[in-house]
Amino acid sequence: AISINNGDSALLSWSCVDSNSSSGVGFSTGGATVGSTIVSPTSTTEYILICSNGGQGIVSITVIDPSLSITATPQLLQSGDTSEIAWTATSVNSCSVSEDNLSFIDSWTGTSGTQTSSLIAEETVYTLSCETDGGSVSESVTVRLVPVFQEF
């Protein structure tokens, strides 16, 4: 069985040996005995190849529909403050949270959690990256600073 994330595609390839033609259930072979086509199922689907000599092939594609959420509270803060980073993910195998700020390293793992950030002095993007049987998925949140105005 093959697994893909919802919204992704898979390549179906087929070959009918000693056949004059073929047909497909769930996809079109155009009658060709050898070929390939891209499919993008939105739910778990079985594709069946029927060769003119009676041979058959079946492949099942499982569609995984992961759900990711990451928030920062507050999302707008004063330089030197912290933010609470909360995340949750479903239909995934594992997750990690990282940020793009060079002045510190915040890194956490788990499919859900809440952590307090380091002291933030510049705009920082926190990214929740998760792995499924169908590949990688991610979601991000940006923590921004309140503008500071100085009088001259």
DSSP file (Angstrom, degrees, kcal/mol; ACC not computed):
  #  RESIDUE AA STRUCTURE BP1 BP2  ACC     N-H-->O    O-->H-N    N-H-->O    O-->H-N    TCO  KAPPA ALPHA  PHI   PSI    X-CA   Y-CA   Z-CA
    1    1 A A              0   0    0      0, 0.0     2,-0.4     0, 0.0    60,-0.2   0.000 360.0 360.0 360.0 146.7    0.0    0.0    0.0
    2    2 A I  E     -a   61   0A   0     58,-2.2    60,-3.6     2,-0.0     2,-0.4  -0.872 360.0-155.1-110.6 142.1    1.1    3.5   -0.8
    3    3 A S  E     +a   62   0A   0     -2,-0.4     2,-0.3   130,-0.3    60,-0.2  -0.962  15.2 171.9-119.8 138.3    0.4    6.5    1.5
    4    4 A I  E     -a   63   0A   0     58,-2.4    60,-3.0    -2,-0.4     2,-0.2  -0.952  34.4-109.1-135.1 157.7    0.2   10.2    0.5
    5    5 A N  E >   -a   64   0A   0    129,-0.6     3,-2.5    -2,-0.3    60,-0.2  -0.622  51.1 -87.7 -81.9 147.7   -0.8   13.4    2.2
    6    6 A N  T 3  S+     0   0    0     58,-2.8    36,-0.1     1,-0.3    -1,-0.1  -0.305 118.6  28.7 -55.1 132.4   -4.1   14.9    1.2
    7    7 A G  T 3  S+     0   0    0     34,-0.5    -1,-0.3     1,-0.4     2,-0.1   0.206 100.3 107.5  97.6 -14.7   -3.5   17.3   -1.7
    8    8 A D    <   -     0   0    0     -3,-2.5    -1,-0.4    33,-0.1     2,-0.3  -0.425  60.3-132.9 -90.0 170.4   -0.4   15.3   -3.0
    9    9 A S        -     0   0    0     -2,-0.1     2,-0.3    31,-0.1    31,-0.2  -0.777   9.1-153.0-119.7 164.2   -0.3   13.1   -6.1
   10   10 A A  E     -D   39   0B   0     29,-2.6    29,-2.9    -2,-0.3     2,-0.6  -0.976  18.4-124.3-135.4 150.7    1.0    9.6   -6.8
   11   11 A L  E     -D   38   0B   0     -2,-0.3     2,-0.5    27,-0.2    27,-0.2  -0.860  20.5-159.9 -97.6 119.3    2.4    8.1  -10.0
   12   12 A L  E     -D   37   0B   0     25,-3.3    25,-2.5    -2,-0.6     2,-0.4  -0.880  11.9-176.3 -96.5 125.8    0.5    4.9  -11.2
   13   13 A S  E     -D   36   0B   0     -2,-0.5     2,-0.3    23,-0.3    23,-0.3  -0.955   3.7-179.0-120.4 142.8    2.6    2.8  -13.6
   14   14 A W  E     -D   35   0B   0     21,-3.0    21,-2.2    -2,-0.4     2,-0.3  -0.952  15.2-173.2-140.9 160.6    1.3   -0.4  -15.3
   15   15 A S  E     -D   34   0B   0     -2,-0.3     2,-0.6    19,-0.2    19,-0.3  -0.917   7.9-161.9-154.0 124.9    2.4   -3.1  -17.6
   16   16 A C    >   -     0   0    0     17,-3.2     3,-0.7    -2,-0.3     2,-0.3  -0.948  18.0-150.2-108.9 114.5    0.3   -5.9  -19.2
   17   17 A V  T 3  S+     0   0    0     -2,-0.6    38,-0.1     1,-0.2    36,-0.1  -0.659  76.8   3.1 -86.6 137.9    2.5   -8.7  -20.5
   18   18 A D  T 3  S+     0   0    0     -2,-0.3     2,-0.3     1,-0.2    -1,-0.2   0.864 104.3 124.7  56.6  40.1    1.2  -10.7  -23.5
   19   19 A S    <   -     0   0    0     -3,-0.7    -1,-0.2     1,-0.1    14,-0.1  -0.899  57.6-150.2-126.3 156.9   -1.9   -8.5  -23.8
   20   20 A N  S    S-     0   0    0     -2,-0.3     2,-0.3     1,-0.2    13,-0.2   0.718  79.4  -8.4 -94.0 -26.8   -3.4   -6.5  -26.6
   21   21 A S        -     0   0    0     11,-0.1    31,-2.5    12,-0.1     2,-0.3  -0.939  58.9-148.8-158.9 175.7   -5.0   -3.8  -24.4
   22   22 A S  E     -B   51   0A   0      9,-0.5     2,-0.3    -2,-0.3     9,-0.3  -0.959   1.6-159.5-148.2 164.5   -5.9   -2.8  -20.9
   23   23 A S  E     -B   50   0A   0     27,-2.3    27,-3.1    -2,-0.3     2,-0.4  -0.971  12.8-142.0-142.9 159.5   -8.5   -0.9  -18.9
   24   24 A G  E     -B   49   0A   0     -2,-0.3     2,-0.6     3,-0.3    25,-0.2  -0.925   6.6-144.6-125.1 148.7   -8.4    0.7  -15.5
   25   25 A V  E    S+B   48   0A   0     23,-2.9    23,-1.9    -2,-0.4     3,-0.1  -0.959  96.6   9.9-108.5 116.7  -10.9    1.0  -12.7
   26   26 A G  S    S+     0   0    0     -2,-0.6     2,-0.3    21,-0.2    -1,-0.1   0.266 134.2  41.2  97.8 -10.7  -10.4    4.4  -11.0
   27   27 A F  S    S-     0   0    0     21,-0.2     2,-0.5    12,-0.0    -3,-0.3  -0.967  84.0-109.3-158.0 163.7   -8.1    5.6  -13.7
   28   28 A S        -     0   0    0     -2,-0.3    -5,-0.1     1,-0.1    -3,-0.1  -0.874  18.7-177.1-105.8 131.3   -7.8    5.5  -17.5
   29   29 A T    >   -     0   0    0     -2,-0.5     3,-1.5    -7,-0.1    -1,-0.1   0.569  37.0-133.8 -93.8 -12.6   -5.2    3.4  -19.3
   30   30 A G  T 3   -     0   0    0      1,-0.3     3,-0.1    -6,-0.1    -7,-0.1   0.673  63.4 -70.5  64.9  15.9   -6.3    4.6  -22.7
   31   31 A G  T 3  S+     0   0    0     -9,-0.3    -9,-0.5     1,-0.3    -1,-0.3   0.325  96.6 144.3  84.3  -8.3   -6.1    1.0  -23.7
   32   32 A A    <   -     0   0    0     -3,-1.5    -1,-0.3   -11,-0.2   -11,-0.1  -0.342  47.9-148.3 -68.2 143.4   -2.3    1.0  -23.5
   33   33 A T  S    S+     0   0    0      1,-0.2   -17,-3.2   -13,-0.2     2,-0.4   0.667  88.2  32.3 -84.9 -17.5   -0.5   -2.2  -22.3
   34   34 A V  E    S+D   15   0B   0    -19,-0.3     2,-0.3    -5,-0.1   -19,-0.2  -0.999  84.7 100.2-136.5 137.2    2.3   -0.1  -20.7
   35   35 A G  E     -D   14   0B   0    -21,-2.2   -21,-3.0    -2,-0.4     2,-0.3  -0.993  44.9-124.9 174.5-174.6    2.0    3.4  -19.3
   36   36 A S  E     -D   13   0B   0     -2,-0.3     2,-0.3   -23,-0.3   -23,-0.3  -0.983  16.2-176.9-154.1 155.8    1.8    5.6  -16.3
   37   37 A T  E     -D   12   0B   0    -25,-2.5   -25,-3.3    -2,-0.3     2,-0.5  -0.983  27.5-116.0-151.8 155.3   -0.5    8.4  -15.1
   38   38 A I  E     -D   11   0B   0     -2,-0.3     2,-0.3   -27,-0.2   -27,-0.2  -0.826  30.2-169.9 -97.7 131.8   -0.6   10.8  -12.1
   39   39 A V  E     -D   10   0B   0    -29,-2.9   -29,-2.6    -2,-0.5   -12,-0.0  -0.911  14.8-167.3-119.9 149.5   -3.6   10.4   -9.7
   40   40 A S        -     0   0    0     -2,-0.3   -31,-0.1   -31,-0.2    -2,-0.0  -0.587  16.2-174.9-133.3  70.6   -4.6   12.8   -6.9
   41   41 A P        -     0   0    0      0, 0.0   -34,-0.5     0, 0.0   -33,-0.1  -0.355  19.0-156.9 -68.3 148.2   -7.1   10.9   -4.7
   42   42 A T  S    S+     0   0    0    -36,-0.1     2,-0.3     1,-0.1   -36,-0.1   0.514  80.3  25.1-101.2  -8.6   -8.8   12.9   -1.9
   43   43 A S  S    S-     0   0    0     18,-0.1    18,-0.1   -37,-0.0    -1,-0.1  -0.938 110.5 -63.8-144.3 167.4   -9.6    9.8    0.1
   44   44 A T        -     0   0    0     19,-0.3     2,-0.3    -2,-0.3    18,-0.2  -0.307  64.1-176.7 -57.5 127.9   -8.2    6.2    0.3
   45   45 A T  E     - C   0  61A   0     16,-2.1    16,-3.0    -4,-0.1     2,-0.5  -0.969  25.7-142.3-135.9 143.0   -8.8    4.7   -3.2
   46   46 A E  E     - C   0  60A   0     -2,-0.3     2,-0.4    14,-0.2    14,-0.2  -0.917  16.4-160.6-103.4 129.9   -8.2    1.3   -4.9
   47   47 A Y  E     - C   0  59A   0     12,-3.2    12,-2.4    -2,-0.5     2,-0.4  -0.936   6.6-162.1-110.9 132.1   -7.0    1.4   -8.5
   48   48 A I  E     -BC  25  58A   0    -23,-1.9   -23,-2.9    -2,-0.4     2,-0.5  -0.954   6.7-157.9-120.7 130.9   -7.5   -1.8  -10.6
   49   49 A L  E     -BC  24  57A   0      8,-3.2     8,-2.0    -2,-0.4     2,-0.5  -0.910   8.2-166.4-103.3 130.4   -5.7   -2.7  -13.8
   50   50 A I  E     -BC  23  56A   0    -27,-3.1   -27,-2.3    -2,-0.5     2,-0.2  -0.974   6.2-156.9-120.9 118.2   -7.4   -5.2  -16.1
   51   51 A C  E >   -B   22   0A   0      4,-3.4     3,-2.2    -2,-0.5   -29,-0.2  -0.646  26.5-118.8 -93.3 150.6   -5.3   -6.7  -18.9
   52   52 A S  T 3  S+     0   0    0    -31,-2.5   -30,-0.1     1,-0.3    -1,-0.1   0.720 112.9  60.5 -62.8 -20.8   -7.0   -8.2  -22.0
   53   53 A N  T 3  S-     0   0    0    -32,-0.3    -1,-0.3   -36,-0.1     3,-0.1   0.379 126.1 -97.8 -87.4   5.9   -5.4  -11.6  -21.3
   54   54 A G  S <  S+     0   0    0     -3,-2.2    -2,-0.1     1,-0.3     2,-0.1   0.297  80.0 137.1  99.3  -9.9   -7.3  -11.7  -17.9
   55   55 A G        -     0   0    0    -38,-0.1    -4,-3.4    -5,-0.1    -1,-0.3  -0.397  32.1-168.4 -70.5 148.6   -4.4  -10.5  -15.7
   56   56 A Q  E     - C   0  50A   0     -6,-0.2     2,-0.3    -3,-0.1    -6,-0.2  -0.962  13.5-167.8-137.0 154.2   -5.2   -8.0  -13.0
   57   57 A G  E     - C   0  49A   0     -8,-2.0    -8,-3.2    -2,-0.3     2,-0.4  -0.997   5.6-165.6-139.8 143.1   -3.3   -5.7  -10.7
   58   58 A I  E     + C   0  48A   0     -2,-0.3     2,-0.4   -10,-0.2   -10,-0.2  -0.992   6.4 179.6-130.5 135.1   -4.6   -3.7   -7.7
   59   59 A V  E     - C   0  47A   0    -12,-2.4   -12,-3.2    -2,-0.4     2,-0.5  -1.000  13.6-152.5-132.7 138.0   -2.9   -0.9   -5.8
   60   60 A S  E     - C   0  46A   0     -2,-0.4   -58,-2.2   -14,-0.2     2,-0.6  -0.927   3.8-159.6-110.4 130.2   -4.4    0.9   -2.8
   61   61 A I  E     -aC   2  45A   0    -16,-3.0   -16,-2.1    -2,-0.5     2,-0.5  -0.942   8.5-151.9-110.5 118.1   -3.5    4.5   -2.1
   62   62 A T  E     -a    3   0A   0    -60,-3.6   -58,-2.4    -2,-0.6     2,-0.6  -0.767   8.0-149.0 -89.1 127.1   -4.1    5.6    1.5
   63   63 A V  E     -a    4   0A   0     -2,-0.5     2,-0.4   -60,-0.2   -19,-0.3  -0.875   8.4-158.8-101.2 120.0   -4.8    9.3    1.8
   64   64 A I  E     -a    5   0A   0    -60,-3.0   -58,-2.8    -2,-0.6    68,-0.0  -0.819   3.4-160.7 -98.4 134.4   -3.7   10.8    5.1
   65   65 A D        -     0   0    0     -2,-0.4    27,-0.1   -60,-0.2   -60,-0.1  -0.675  14.7-170.4-117.3  76.6   -5.3   14.1    6.2
   66   66 A P        -     0   0    0      0, 0.0     2,-0.5     0, 0.0    25,-0.2  -0.333   8.6-152.7 -68.5 148.7   -3.0   15.6    8.8
   67   67 A S  E     -E   90   0C   0     23,-1.8    23,-2.2     2,-0.0     2,-0.4  -0.988  14.9-176.5-123.3 123.0   -4.1   18.7   10.8
   68   68 A L  E     +E   89   0C   0     -2,-0.5     2,-0.3    21,-0.2    21,-0.2  -0.941   6.8 174.9-122.7 141.2   -1.5   21.1   12.1
   69   69 A S  E     +E   88   0C   0     19,-2.1    19,-2.2    -2,-0.4     2,-0.4  -0.983   2.0 173.9-144.3 133.0   -1.9   24.2   14.3
   70   70 A I  E     +E   87   0C   0     -2,-0.3     2,-0.3    17,-0.2    17,-0.2  -0.994   8.0 179.5-138.9 133.5    0.7   26.4   15.8
   71   71 A T  E     -E   86   0C   0     15,-2.9    15,-2.2    -2,-0.4     2,-0.4  -0.922  17.8-150.9-131.7 156.4    0.0   29.7   17.7
   72   72 A A  E     -E   85   0C   0     -2,-0.3    13,-0.2    13,-0.2     3,-0.1  -0.998  20.1-136.2-126.9 127.7    2.1   32.3   19.5
   73   73 A T  E    S+E   84   0C   0     11,-2.1    11,-2.8    -2,-0.4     2,-0.1  -0.954  96.8  20.5-129.3 111.8    0.6   34.3   22.4
   74   74 A P  S    S-     0   0    0      0, 0.0    -1,-0.3     0, 0.0     3,-0.1   0.602  75.0-176.3 -79.0 159.7    1.3   37.2   22.1
   75   75 A Q  S    S+     0   0    0      1,-0.2    69,-3.0    -2,-0.1     2,-0.4   0.606  79.8  47.9 -91.9 -15.2    2.1   37.3   18.4
   76   76 A L  E    S+g  144   0D   0     67,-0.2     2,-0.3    -4,-0.1    69,-0.2  -0.992  79.6 156.7-125.6 121.0    3.1   41.0   18.7
   77   77 A L  E     -g  145   0D   0     67,-2.4    69,-2.3    -2,-0.4     2,-0.2  -0.906  43.5 -92.9-143.8 167.8    5.4   41.8   21.6
   78   78 A Q    >   -     0   0    0     -2,-0.3     3,-2.1    67,-0.2    42,-0.2  -0.540  58.5 -88.3 -77.8 147.0    8.0   44.3   22.9
   79   79 A S  T 3  S+     0   0    0     67,-0.3    42,-0.3     1,-0.3    -1,-0.1  -0.337 116.8  27.4 -55.5 131.0   11.6   43.5   22.2
   80   80 A G  T 3  S+     0   0    0     40,-3.3    -1,-0.3     1,-0.4    41,-0.2   0.384  96.7 115.6  94.6  -3.0   13.0   41.3   25.0
   81   81 A D  B <   -H  120   0E   0     -3,-2.1    39,-3.0    39,-0.6    -1,-0.4  -0.408  59.0-125.9 -89.3 172.1    9.6   39.7   25.8
   82   82 A T        -     0   0    0     37,-0.2     2,-0.3    -2,-0.1    37,-0.1  -0.771  13.4-148.9-114.0 163.2    8.7   36.0   25.5
   83   83 A S        -     0   0    0     35,-0.3    34,-3.1    -2,-0.3     2,-0.7  -0.955  19.4-120.8-128.9 149.5    5.8   34.4   23.7
   84   84 A E  E     -EF  73 116C   0    -11,-2.8   -11,-2.1    -2,-0.3     2,-0.6  -0.834  26.7-156.8 -92.5 118.3    3.9   31.2   24.5
   85   85 A I  E     +EF  72 115C   0     30,-3.3    30,-2.8    -2,-0.7     2,-0.4  -0.852  14.9 179.6 -98.8 120.4    4.2   28.8   21.6
   86   86 A A  E     +EF  71 114C   0    -15,-2.2   -15,-2.9    -2,-0.6     2,-0.3  -0.959   2.8 172.2-123.1 139.8    1.4   26.2   21.5
   87   87 A W  E     -EF  70 113C   0     26,-2.6    26,-2.2    -2,-0.4     2,-0.3  -0.983  12.2-179.6-145.5 156.0    1.0   23.5   18.9
   88   88 A T  E     -EF  69 112C   0    -19,-2.2   -19,-2.1    -2,-0.3     2,-0.3  -0.978   4.3-175.7-152.8 146.1   -1.1   20.4   18.1
   89   89 A A  E     -E   68   0C   0     22,-1.7     2,-0.3    -2,-0.3   -21,-0.2  -0.998   4.4-165.0-145.3 140.3   -1.1   17.9   15.2
   90   90 A T  E    S+E   67   0C   0    -23,-2.2   -23,-1.8    -2,-0.3     3,-0.1  -0.893  70.5  25.8-124.0 157.7   -3.3   15.0   14.3
   91   91 A S  S    S+     0   0    0     -2,-0.3     2,-0.3     1,-0.2    -1,-0.2   0.859  96.1 115.6  58.6  40.4   -2.8   12.1   11.9
   92   92 A V        -     0   0    0     -3,-0.2    -1,-0.2     1,-0.1    40,-0.2  -0.882  62.8-143.0-130.4 163.3    1.0   12.4   12.1
   93   93 A N  S    S-     0   0    0     38,-3.5     2,-0.3     1,-0.4    39,-0.2   0.836  79.6 -12.4 -92.8 -41.3    3.8   10.2   13.3
   94   94 A S  E     -I  131   0F   0     37,-1.2    37,-2.6    16,-0.1    -1,-0.4  -0.986  59.7-162.6-158.5 158.5    6.1   12.8   14.9
   95   95 A C  E     -I  130   0F   0     -2,-0.3    15,-2.0    35,-0.2     2,-0.3  -0.969   3.9-169.1-144.0 158.4    6.6   16.5   15.1
   96   96 A S  E     -IJ 129 109F   0     33,-2.3    33,-3.0    -2,-0.3     2,-0.4  -0.985  13.2-145.0-143.8 153.1    9.2   19.1   16.0
   97   97 A V  E     +IJ 128 108F   0     11,-3.2    11,-2.0    -2,-0.3     2,-0.3  -0.971  26.7 163.8-117.9 132.4    9.1   22.9   16.4
   98   98 A S  E     -IJ 127 107F   0     29,-2.0    29,-3.1    -2,-0.4     2,-0.3  -0.893  21.4-141.3-139.1 170.4   12.0   25.1   15.5
   99   99 A E  E     -I  126   0F   0      7,-0.5    27,-0.2    -2,-0.3    25,-0.0  -0.866  16.2-132.6-132.9 167.1   12.6   28.8   14.8
  100  100 A D        +     0   0    0     25,-1.1     2,-0.5    -2,-0.3    26,-0.1   0.124  64.5 119.9-106.6  19.9   14.6   30.9   12.4
  101  101 A N    >   -     0   0    0     24,-0.2     3,-0.8     1,-0.1     5,-0.1  -0.754  48.1-159.9 -92.2 125.7   16.3   33.3   14.9
  102  102 A L  T 3  S+     0   0    0     -2,-0.5    -1,-0.1     1,-0.2     3,-0.0   0.658  83.8  68.6 -77.5 -15.2   20.1   33.2   14.9
  103  103 A S  T 3  S+     0   0    0      1,-0.1     2,-0.3     0, 0.0    -1,-0.2   0.587 113.3   6.7 -85.1  -8.1   20.4   34.7   18.4
  104  104 A F    <   -     0   0    0     -3,-0.8     2,-0.5    14,-0.1    -3,-0.1  -0.973  67.4-123.9-158.8 168.6   18.9   31.7   20.2
  105  105 A I        +     0   0    0     -2,-0.3     2,-0.5    -5,-0.1    -3,-0.1  -0.956  22.3 177.4-124.9 112.6   17.7   28.1   19.6
  106  106 A D        +     0   0    0     -2,-0.5    -7,-0.5    -5,-0.1     2,-0.4  -0.972  15.9 161.7-107.3 123.9   14.2   27.1   20.6
  107  107 A S  E     +J   98   0F   0     -2,-0.5     2,-0.3    -9,-0.2    -9,-0.2  -0.952   5.8 166.4-148.6 123.1   13.6   23.5   19.6
  108  108 A W  E     -J   97   0F   0    -11,-2.0   -11,-3.2    -2,-0.4     2,-0.3  -0.921  16.2-151.6-134.6 158.7   10.8   21.2   20.9
  109  109 A T  E     +J   96   0F   0     -2,-0.3   -13,-0.2   -13,-0.3     2,-0.1  -0.861  41.3  82.1-128.0 164.3    9.4   17.8   19.9
  110  110 A G  S    S-     0   0    0    -15,-2.0   -16,-0.1    -2,-0.3     3,-0.1  -0.296  76.5 -94.5 121.6 155.4    6.0   16.1   20.2
  111  111 A T  S    S+     0   0    0      1,-0.2   -22,-1.7    -2,-0.1     2,-0.3   0.593 108.9  12.0 -80.3 -10.0    2.7   16.1   18.4
  112  112 A S  E    S+F   88   0C   0    -24,-0.2     2,-0.3    -3,-0.1   -24,-0.2  -0.977  75.6 125.6-157.7 156.9    1.4   18.7   20.9
  113  113 A G  E     -F   87   0C   0    -26,-2.2   -26,-2.6    -2,-0.3     2,-0.4  -0.951  40.7-122.8 170.9 172.8    2.7   21.0   23.5
  114  114 A T  E     +F   86   0C   0     -2,-0.3     2,-0.3   -28,-0.2   -28,-0.2  -0.979  31.5 170.0-141.0 126.5    3.1   24.5   25.0
  115  115 A Q  E     -F   85   0C   0    -30,-2.8   -30,-3.3    -2,-0.4     2,-0.5  -0.966  33.2-119.9-137.0 152.4    6.5   26.1   25.6
  116  116 A T  E     -F   84   0C   0     -2,-0.3   -32,-0.2   -32,-0.2    -2,-0.0  -0.800  35.8-128.1 -91.7 132.4    7.7   29.6   26.5
  117  117 A S        -     0   0    0    -34,-3.1     3,-0.1    -2,-0.5    -1,-0.1  -0.137  23.9 -98.1 -70.4 168.8   10.0   31.1   23.9
  118  118 A S        -     0   0    0      1,-0.1     2,-0.4   -36,-0.1   -35,-0.3  -0.234  65.1 -65.5 -69.4 174.9   13.4   32.6   24.5
  119  119 A L        -     0   0    0    -37,-0.1     2,-0.5     1,-0.1   -37,-0.2  -0.559  59.2-144.5 -67.9 123.4   13.7   36.4   24.8
  120  120 A I  B     +H   81   0E   0    -39,-3.0   -40,-3.3    -2,-0.4   -39,-0.6  -0.814  34.0 161.8-100.8 122.9   12.7   37.7   21.4
  121  121 A A        +     0   0    0     -2,-0.5     2,-0.3   -42,-0.3    -1,-0.1   0.357  68.1  30.1-118.3   1.3   14.5   40.8   20.1
  122  122 A E  S    S-     0   0    0     21,-0.0    -1,-0.2    22,-0.0    21,-0.1  -0.978 102.9 -67.1-153.2 161.1   13.7   40.4   16.4
  123  123 A E        -     0   0    0     -2,-0.3     2,-0.4    -3,-0.1    21,-0.2  -0.255  56.9-169.4 -52.6 132.4   10.9   39.0   14.2
  124  124 A T  E     - K   0 143F   0     19,-2.2    19,-3.4   -23,-0.1     2,-0.5  -0.993  17.1-150.0-135.0 132.7   10.9   35.2   14.6
  125  125 A V  E     - K   0 142F   0     -2,-0.4   -25,-1.1    17,-0.2     2,-0.5  -0.902  10.0-159.4-103.4 123.6    9.2   32.5   12.6
  126  126 A Y  E     -IK  99 141F   0     15,-3.0    15,-2.3    -2,-0.5     2,-0.5  -0.896  11.1-162.0-100.6 129.1    8.3   29.3   14.6
  127  127 A T  E     -IK  98 140F   0    -29,-3.1   -29,-2.0    -2,-0.5     2,-0.7  -0.951  13.0-153.7-120.3 126.8    7.7   26.3   12.3
  128  128 A L  E     -IK  97 139F   0     11,-3.3    11,-1.9    -2,-0.5     2,-0.5  -0.879  19.7-172.9 -93.5 115.8    5.8   23.1   13.3
  129  129 A S  E     -IK  96 138F   0    -33,-3.0   -33,-2.3    -2,-0.7     2,-0.3  -0.953   4.7-178.9-115.2 127.0    7.2   20.3   11.1
  130  130 A C  E     -IK  95 137F   0      7,-3.2     7,-2.4    -2,-0.5     2,-0.4  -0.914  19.1-139.5-128.3 153.1    5.6   16.8   11.1
  131  131 A E  E     +IK  94 136F   0    -37,-2.6   -38,-3.5    -2,-0.3   -37,-1.2  -0.911  21.3 175.7-110.4 136.4    6.1   13.5    9.5
  132  132 A T  E >   - K   0 135F   0      3,-3.0     3,-1.4    -2,-0.4   -40,-0.1  -0.768  50.6 -97.6-123.7 174.9    3.4   11.2    8.2
  133  133 A D  T 3  S+     0   0    0     -2,-0.3  -130,-0.3     1,-0.3     3,-0.1   0.714 127.2  52.5 -63.7 -18.2    3.4    8.0    6.3
  134  134 A G  T 3  S-     0   0    0      1,-0.3  -129,-0.6  -130,-0.1     2,-0.3   0.421 122.3 -90.5 -98.4   0.2    2.9   10.2    3.2
  135  135 A G  E <   -K  132   0F   0     -3,-1.4    -3,-3.0  -131,-0.1    -1,-0.3  -0.891  63.0 -25.9 128.9-159.7    5.8   12.6    3.8
  136  136 A S  E     +K  131   0F   0     -2,-0.3     2,-0.3    -5,-0.2    -5,-0.2  -0.701  45.5 179.2-100.3 146.2    6.4   15.9    5.6
  137  137 A V  E     -K  130   0F   0     -7,-2.4    -7,-3.2    -2,-0.3     2,-0.3  -0.974   6.8-174.8-138.4 152.6    3.9   18.7    6.4
  138  138 A S  E     -K  129   0F   0     -2,-0.3     2,-0.3    -9,-0.2    -9,-0.2  -0.981  14.4-169.4-149.3 160.9    4.5   22.0    8.1
  139  139 A E  E     -K  128   0F   0    -11,-1.9   -11,-3.3    -2,-0.3     2,-0.3  -0.980  15.7-159.1-147.0 145.7    2.8   25.1    9.5
  140  140 A S  E     -K  127   0F   0     -2,-0.3     2,-0.3   -13,-0.2   -13,-0.2  -0.885  11.6-164.0-130.7 159.5    4.3   28.4   10.8
  141  141 A V  E     -K  126   0F   0    -15,-2.3   -15,-3.0    -2,-0.3     2,-0.5  -0.992  17.1-141.2-137.9 142.1    3.5   31.4   12.9
  142  142 A T  E     -K  125   0F   0     -2,-0.3     2,-0.6   -17,-0.2   -17,-0.2  -0.901   3.6-153.7-109.1 129.2    5.5   34.7   13.0
  143  143 A V  E     -K  124   0F   0    -19,-3.4   -19,-2.2    -2,-0.5     2,-0.3  -0.894  21.7-168.0 -98.3 122.3    6.2   36.6   16.2
  144  144 A R  E     -g   76   0D   0    -69,-3.0   -67,-2.4    -2,-0.6     2,-0.3  -0.745  16.2-120.5-112.7 158.9    6.6   40.3   15.4
  145  145 A L  E     -g   77   0D   0     -2,-0.3   -67,-0.2   -69,-0.2   -22,-0.1  -0.732  26.8-111.5 -97.7 145.6    7.9   43.2   17.4
  146  146 A V        -     0   0    0    -69,-2.3   -67,-0.3    -2,-0.3    -1,-0.0  -0.584  46.7-105.4 -67.1 130.6    5.9   46.4   18.3
  147  147 A P        -     0   0    0      0, 0.0     2,-0.5     0, 0.0    -1,-0.1  -0.314  30.7-142.6 -60.3 141.8    7.5   49.2   16.4
  148  148 A V        -     0   0    0     -3,-0.0     2,-0.5     2,-0.0    -3,-0.0  -0.931  11.0-158.2-109.0 126.0    9.6   51.6   18.6
  149  149 A F        -     0   0    0     -2,-0.5     2,-0.4     2,-0.0     0, 0.0  -0.891   5.5-162.3-106.0 130.5    9.5   55.3   17.7
  150  150 A Q        -     0   0    0     -2,-0.5     2,-0.3     2,-0.0    -2,-0.0  -0.916  13.7-133.3-113.2 137.8   12.4   57.5   18.9
  151  151 A E              0   0    0     -2,-0.4    -2,-0.0     1,-0.1     0, 0.0  -0.671 360.0 360.0 -86.2 143.1   12.2   61.3   19.1
  152  152 A F              0   0    0     -2,-0.3    -1,-0.1     0, 0.0    -2,-0.0   0.393 360.0 360.0-101.5 360.0   15.1   63.2   17.7
